[in-house]
Every structure is written in C-alpha cells, then in structure tokens.
Amino acid sequence: MGKEQQQSQQFAKLMNPHLHFSHIFRFVFFVIGLSLGITISLNFKSFTINLQEILFSPSSQSTQPPMLHQLSQPLVQLTAHGRLVSDSQPSLLHNMDDNELFRQASLVPRINEFPHEHVPKVAFMFLTKGPIPLSPLWEMFFKGHEGLYTIYIHTPPSYNGVVPEDSVFYGRRIPSKLVDLGQPTMIDAERRLLASALLDYSNERFVLLSESCIPLFNFPTVSNYLLSVNLSFVASYDDLSNVGRGRYNLKMWPTISIFDWRKGSQWLEVNRKLAIEIVSDNKYYPIFHEHCNPPCYMDEHYIPTLVHVCCSAQNSNKTITWVDWSKSGPHAGKFGKQAISVEFLNQIRYGINSTENGNSSSSSTCIRFLFGRKFMPDTLRSLLQIAPVLLGFKS
C-alpha cells in the first residue's frame, strides 16, 4: 500500500495545474533573467570600448584636447573635469611622428580657461649640433627662476652626450631627427621644437636659440620684456637683391606671389598665437618644401614669408637675437675670447641710436637685443667673469 500511495501523490502533483504553472513560470523567469544579463554585459563592454575609442583615438574630433596616449609619460594630464594640468618637469619622450605631434600641439592651446592659477613661462628652445659649450653661462642665467621657464633641446639623433642630473638641461631633449644645413629639415626641427613647447600651455613666449647663443641680460629682464609685449620678433623684409627676390620660384604662384616673398633670420621669438600658426600650417609649407631648394634656403624665407602673409600685424619685423653680418660673405661673424669685453657686450645690448618699438632713441638704457649668436666655446671663461657684474647673474 505504501508504494501505491507514493505513485498516487506524484500523479496528483502532475495533474495539479497550479503546481505545473509554478514550475514553468520559474523556468521562463530564469531564461529571461539570463538573457537580460548577457545582453547588458555585452552592451556595457561595447560602451566601454566605444568610450575608449572616443577618448584615445587620434582621429577623435572632440573640441577638447585629447589625451596624449602615445607618450611614454604624459606631457599633460587631464583632471577629473577633463581640463589640462601641466607638470613642472614632464617627460619629453614620445613616439608620435611629426604630423601627430603638430596636430596635438595645435589642439592643446585651444583651452578657454585654465584649471588653476596660471603662471606664464618662456620656452627656451635650443637647436644644436650636439653639446651646449656655453651651458654654464645659461645655468647662471636660469638659477633661482625655476617654474618661470621651460627648456627644449633638439640634437642630432646620434648624439649621446651625458648631462648632469643637477643641470637645467637634464632630460630636456625632445625626439629629434637629422638636420641638414640649408635644407627643409632645418624648418622641421624648428617646428618640432615649437610643437613640443606648445604642449605645455603655460608657455606663452617661444625663443629659438643655438649652442652658440648667449643671454645679454639677466632672466628677470628677458622674461619681463617678452611677457610685457604682444608682438612677436621675426625679421621679415622684402629683399630686392639676388639673395632675396632672386630666390623666388615662379612655380610657387599663385599660392605665394613674389610680392609676398620675404627674407629674414631663422632665430625668432614668437608668442603663442604665432607659434600655433607655424606648427599648424599645411598650406605654405608644402610649396616651400617642393620649390625652395639651394640656392633658396627655406630657413631664411619660409617663416618670414608665412608671418608676412598670415600675421604681419602681430609681428615687429625685427629680431632680438644679434648676429654680426658686417663682414662680407654668406656666413655671420664668429667671436672668440679676445672679443669679449664690457664695452663690446654693451654695444650689442644697447647699440647707438637704437630703435625700440618704432621710436628712435640715443639712450643707452634702450634695450636693442636680448641674445647674441656666434660666440665660440673659448669665450666661456670671460663671459662667466663678466656676467655677475654686467648682466646681474647669480654666481
């Protein structure tokens, strides 16, 4: 009888419609829940991937500056609100090609507001053939003014000189390429330096220097001078001679006419707006690259012409880096230790009947140049002796 009772109870359960519906409902609910879970998981994963592509893809067209995802160490960082924060000593190493570097540099400066109190800085960009023999003089120049300047160095890729860790030049080399005198690679290097400096939005003035350049005043004088003016300092003039208009190539027309053709010194100082124009230009650069070859030298004509065409009202049409062209020949004069004296440096710094902001003046207090070029390595000792007294450098 016990076995018959068990069979009877099981049959009753199967025949009970309420119990049967309960089992079916639980099964259907389980299947629906499992399906929803899988669907939500896949959508969330897809959303995460799409969000990463938006934030990190080089082709992103966001109006906000993208993160520099290709840098081994970021030059800039984003806060939780998506604003850029500059590191005081960011790494300059990255694996971007020039086009991507220029694109990044043209995007970063378009921030409309600063995330914290803004301290404007001057970027000192050294385009060198290797070491900087006069670096001890520059060390004196920068001493005590940390946080008010940044340094960028472009050397040949093969250069492997060692810089002491306590030097202001330590870790300031940017990824570089080979530069040939008088070739477009010279302009490429200049644009590379400008682009690297533009990535730090605190940089407001940009000075191009060589290993033979020296400062002619102390840091506060140079910094205050540059940060107090709106104009840039690019020599850009119409030279009617064979080394001016004579280098113009008719194949540049109509993009560049002979009436817009300009000549000038490559050793420039520009504000942020003009630096962006130089880095982001893709209209005039290809024309020069194709049609300005020796005896046309791109470093003497490209930037002066570009500035004249796009931004002449923002330029002073003069340089603040002195070089001696008084001697005949295509090369500027060089100066060794015998030339160094207080009188010589003062003549460069102030000149006679010099001009400042368009006003003629014979006053010896009128600054004419801030930097000088073509000073040989053997001038270092004499310059170090004069600097504390004449230039006010801290020894």
Secondary structure, 3 states (H helix, E strand, C coil): CHHHHHHHHHHHHHHCHHHHHHHHHHHHHHHHHHHHHHHHHHHHHHHHHHHHHHHHCCCCCCCCCCCCCCECCCCEEECCCCCEEECCCCCCCECCCHHHHHHHHHHHHHCCCCCCCCCCEEEEEEECCCCCCCHHHHHHHHCCCCCCEEEEEECCCCCCCCCCCCCCCCCCECCCCCCCCCCHHHHHHHHHHHHHHHCCCCEEEEEEECCCCEECCCHHHHHHHHHCCCCEECCCECCCCCCCHHHCCHHHCCCCCCCCCCECCCCCEEEHHHHHHHHHCCCCHHHHHHHCCCCCCHHHHHHHHHHHHHHHHHECCCCCEECCCCCCCCCCCCECHHHCCHHHHHHHHHCCCCEECCEECCCCCCCCCCEECCECHHHHHHHHHHHHHHHCCCC
